[in-house]
Amino acid sequence: MALIIPEKELIIIKKHAAEIFPFEACGGLLGMISGEDRIVVVAHPAQNRYGKIAWDSFEIEPGDMLEMDKVSRRENLDILGFYHSHPNHPAIPSNFDINASWPFYSYVILSVKGKGINDVTDIRSYLFPDKNSQPVFEEIIFK
């Protein structure tokens, strides 16, 4: 099972994370499930409800969640998961990430060290089966 992210969508995600640095960027991953794979078709940048007061947590603005839902319905896509950045921290789930997660969804975390696209130093994806289990690493394939 892998999360497949096209290069074009990866660039959108990286640019968003670098532009928001040193704060946490966040957004949705819309696409389809094909066999065991999740294929991202649209990376949907969103506003972090915590805005510029948090560098260690995120919550997608409700209006952005509603817009993602509308786009996914209109384009016949699923909301596969979400991405967010970890400014100056590794791309591993924090306690906040684990406690705020929902089962089923892919959670892509980007480690970001600066305001340039090349300052995104690591990208990893995780699944969270439940609040009591350890996060499960999910393979990412960039195409």
C-alpha positions as CSV (number, residue, x, y, z in Angstrom):
1,M,0.0,0.0,0.0
2,A,1.4,3.4,-1.0
3,L,0.4,7.0,-1.3
4,I,1.2,8.2,-4.8
5,I,1.8,11.9,-5.2
6,P,2.4,13.4,-8.7
7,E,5.3,15.8,-9.0
8,K,3.0,18.7,-9.8
9,E,1.0,18.3,-6.6
10,L,4.2,17.8,-4.6
11,I,5.5,21.1,-5.7
12,I,2.3,22.8,-4.6
13,I,2.7,21.2,-1.1
14,K,6.4,22.1,-0.8
15,K,5.8,25.7,-1.9
16,H,3.0,26.1,0.6
17,A,5.1,24.7,3.4
18,A,8.0,27.0,2.5
19,E,5.9,30.1,2.2
20,I,4.3,29.6,5.6
21,F,7.6,28.9,7.4
22,P,8.3,29.3,10.3
23,F,4.6,28.4,11.0
24,E,2.8,25.2,10.2
25,A,1.3,24.9,6.8
26,C,-1.6,22.5,6.2
27,G,-3.9,21.2,3.5
28,G,-5.8,18.3,2.1
29,L,-5.0,15.5,-0.3
30,L,-7.8,14.7,-2.7
31,G,-7.7,11.7,-5.0
32,M,-8.8,8.1,-5.5
33,I,-8.1,4.6,-4.2
34,S,-6.9,2.1,-6.7
35,G,-6.4,-1.3,-5.3
36,E,-4.2,-0.9,-2.2
37,D,-2.8,2.5,-3.4
38,R,-4.0,6.0,-2.7
39,I,-3.5,8.3,-5.7
40,V,-3.4,12.0,-5.0
41,V,-5.0,14.1,-7.8
42,V,-5.3,17.4,-6.0
43,A,-3.2,19.0,-3.2
44,H,-5.5,21.6,-1.6
45,P,-3.6,24.2,0.5
46,A,-5.6,25.4,3.5
47,Q,-5.4,28.0,6.2
48,N,-4.1,26.9,9.6
49,R,-6.8,27.9,12.1
50,Y,-4.0,28.7,14.5
51,G,-2.5,31.1,11.9
52,K,0.8,32.7,12.9
53,I,0.5,31.9,16.6
54,A,1.6,28.3,16.3
55,W,4.7,26.6,15.0
56,D,3.8,23.3,16.6
57,S,0.1,22.6,15.8
58,F,-2.4,22.9,13.0
59,E,-6.1,22.8,12.5
60,I,-7.6,23.3,9.0
61,E,-10.1,26.2,8.9
62,P,-13.7,24.8,8.6
63,G,-14.3,26.8,5.4
64,D,-11.3,25.1,3.8
65,M,-12.6,21.7,4.9
66,L,-16.0,22.5,3.4
67,E,-14.3,23.6,0.1
68,M,-12.3,20.4,0.0
69,D,-15.5,18.5,0.4
70,K,-17.2,20.4,-2.4
71,V,-14.2,19.9,-4.8
72,S,-14.0,16.2,-4.0
73,R,-17.7,15.7,-4.7
74,R,-17.6,17.8,-7.9
75,E,-14.6,16.0,-9.2
76,N,-15.7,12.6,-7.9
77,L,-12.6,12.3,-5.7
78,D,-12.1,11.2,-2.1
79,I,-10.4,13.1,0.7
80,L,-7.5,10.8,1.2
81,G,-5.8,12.7,3.9
82,F,-4.0,15.8,4.9
83,Y,-0.5,17.3,4.9
84,H,1.2,19.6,7.3
85,S,4.7,21.0,7.9
86,H,7.0,20.7,10.9
87,P,9.1,23.9,10.9
88,N,12.6,23.0,12.2
89,H,11.5,19.6,13.4
90,P,11.6,16.1,11.9
91,A,8.8,14.7,9.8
92,I,7.6,12.4,12.5
93,P,4.2,12.6,14.3
94,S,4.0,14.7,17.4
95,N,1.7,13.9,20.3
96,F,-0.6,16.6,19.0
97,D,-0.6,14.9,15.6
98,I,-1.5,11.6,17.1
99,N,-4.2,13.0,19.3
100,A,-5.8,15.0,16.5
101,S,-5.7,12.2,13.9
102,W,-8.6,10.3,12.4
103,P,-8.4,6.7,11.3
104,F,-8.3,5.9,7.5
105,Y,-6.6,9.1,6.4
106,S,-3.0,9.5,5.2
107,Y,-1.1,12.2,7.1
108,V,1.9,13.6,5.2
109,I,4.4,15.5,7.3
110,L,7.1,17.7,5.8
111,S,10.2,18.8,7.7
112,V,10.9,22.4,6.7
113,K,14.1,24.4,7.5
114,G,13.5,27.7,5.6
115,K,11.4,29.7,3.1
116,G,12.6,28.0,-0.1
117,I,11.2,24.9,-1.8
118,N,14.6,23.2,-1.3
119,D,14.3,23.8,2.4
120,V,11.8,21.0,2.6
121,T,14.2,18.3,3.8
122,D,12.1,15.3,4.5
123,I,8.6,14.1,3.6
124,R,6.9,11.1,5.3
125,S,3.4,9.7,5.5
126,Y,1.6,8.0,8.3
127,L,-1.6,6.2,9.1
128,F,-3.1,6.3,12.6
129,P,-5.2,3.2,13.2
130,D,-6.5,4.6,16.5
131,K,-5.4,6.8,19.4
132,N,-3.8,4.0,21.3
133,S,-1.7,2.5,18.5
134,Q,1.6,3.7,17.2
135,P,1.5,5.5,13.9
136,V,2.1,3.3,10.9
137,F,4.6,4.4,8.3
138,E,3.1,4.7,4.8
139,E,5.2,4.5,1.7
140,I,5.1,7.5,-0.6
141,I,5.8,7.3,-4.3
142,F,6.5,10.5,-6.1
143,K,5.6,10.4,-9.8
